[in-house]
Amino acid sequence: MVPETERDDISDTFSSTVDGDSILTPTTSDFGSGCDASQLPTIIGDDAWGGYCSSAIPWPGNTYIIINKDTRRPLYRHHDGGVYFGKPEETSTAAARFQWLCVENNNHIGFQNPQSGCYLGHSGKDYAVASACLMKEWEYIIARPHPKGGYQLLSQHWWHTLKLFTVDDEGNGLVRRMHGTTLFEFKKL
């Protein structure tokens, strides 16, 4: 319950009553009355992607292209099982090596390359690979939203630690580290 003195101070911004009880609700919003999607701000990608909203939310059952937010380079599975970044102009929704199906196991999400049937994970060291045919602990991924937009991708390191997937020293591959600045976006197909 809001004290009377505070209630008067905020009544210009919030007001509503139901059967004599005060219920504080906003009288207006930044987008006017109701939510009109055409009024919502959007972030448009560059021409190589044809323009799209910044990032989809990774969810089981959907297929995505996973993109490095800074370089716009997409993640792909090489035929040797390694995971690398391609060039934005190389990718298309038809290129199966760039596709990642979001799947769920034991309430964890993971990403399976539909072309190979292999899951994004790690080598037991700190190299990212997509060579496991079964999704187990090393293939569990956490997509953590970042305040600057995009997601950090984390994976288990034993049972007690999470490591970040980040760009390797050459800028072409994906590795796991304790700290990193790589952010990812998901383009839903």
Residue pairs with C-beta under 8 A, 6 or more apart in sequence:
2 10
2 22
2 24
7 22
10 24
13 26
13 27
14 24
14 25
14 26
14 27
15 22
15 24
15 25
15 27
16 22
16 23
16 24
16 25
17 23
29 35
31 39
31 40
32 39
42 53
42 54
43 53
43 54
43 149
44 51
44 52
44 53
45 51
45 52
45 54
45 72
46 72
46 88
48 72
48 88
48 89
49 67
49 72
49 88
49 187
52 187
54 149
54 150
54 185
55 69
55 149
55 150
55 151
55 185
55 186
55 187
56 62
56 64
56 185
56 186
56 187
56 188
57 186
58 64
58 102
58 109
58 111
58 143
58 151
58 186
59 102
60 102
60 103
60 104
60 109
61 102
61 103
62 101
62 102
62 188
62 189
63 99
63 100
63 101
63 102
63 114
63 188
63 189
64 99
64 100
64 102
64 111
64 186
64 187
64 188
64 189
65 74
65 75
65 91
65 93
65 98
65 99
65 100
65 186
65 187
65 189
66 74
66 75
66 100
66 111
66 153
66 184
66 185
66 186
67 73
67 74
67 75
67 184
67 185
67 186
67 187
68 74
68 75
68 85
68 167
68 182
68 183
68 184
69 149
69 150
69 182
69 183
69 184
69 185
70 182
70 183
71 85
71 171
72 88
73 85
73 86
73 87
73 88
74 85
74 86
74 88
74 90
74 91
74 98
75 83
75 84
75 85
75 86
75 98
75 100
75 120
75 174
75 184
76 83
76 84
76 85
76 86
76 91
76 95
76 97
76 98
77 83
77 97
77 113
77 115
77 116
77 118
77 120
77 130
78 84
78 97
81 118
81 129
81 130
81 131
82 127
82 128
82 129
82 130
82 173
83 120
83 128
83 129
83 130
83 173
83 174
84 172
84 173
84 174
85 167
85 171
85 172
85 173
85 174
86 98
91 98
92 98
93 99
93 189
96 113
96 114
96 115
97 113
97 115
99 113
99 114
99 115
99 189
100 111
100 112
100 113
100 120
101 111
101 112
101 113
101 114
102 109
102 110
102 111
103 109
103 110
103 111
103 112
103 119
103 135
104 110
105 135
105 136
105 140
106 140
108 140
108 141
108 142
109 140
109 141
109 142
109 143
110 119
110 120
110 121
110 135
110 139
110 140
110 141
111 119
111 120
111 141
112 118
112 119
112 120
112 135
113 119
113 120
113 130
116 130
117 133
118 130
118 131
118 132
118 133
119 130
119 132
119 133
119 134
119 135
119 139
120 128
120 129
120 130
120 139
120 141
121 128
121 129
121 130
121 131
121 132
121 138
121 139
121 155
122 128
122 129
122 138
122 155
122 176
123 129
124 138
126 163
126 175
126 176
126 177
127 173
127 174
127 175
127 176
128 165
128 173
128 174
128 175
128 176
132 138
132 139
137 156
138 155
138 156
139 155
140 155
140 156
141 153
141 154
141 155
142 153
142 154
142 155
142 162
143 151
143 152
143 153
143 184
143 186
144 151
144 152
144 153
144 154
145 151
146 152
146 183
148 183
149 183
149 185
150 183
150 184
150 185
151 183
151 184
151 185
151 186
152 164
152 165
152 180
152 182
152 183
152 184
153 164
153 165
153 184
154 162
154 163
154 164
154 165
155 162
155 163
155 165
155 176
156 162
156 163
157 163
157 176
161 178
163 176
163 177
163 178
164 176
164 177
164 178
164 179
164 180
164 182
165 174
165 175
165 176
165 180
165 182
165 184
166 174
166 175
166 176
166 177
166 180
166 181
166 182
167 173
167 174
167 175
167 180
167 182
168 174
168 175
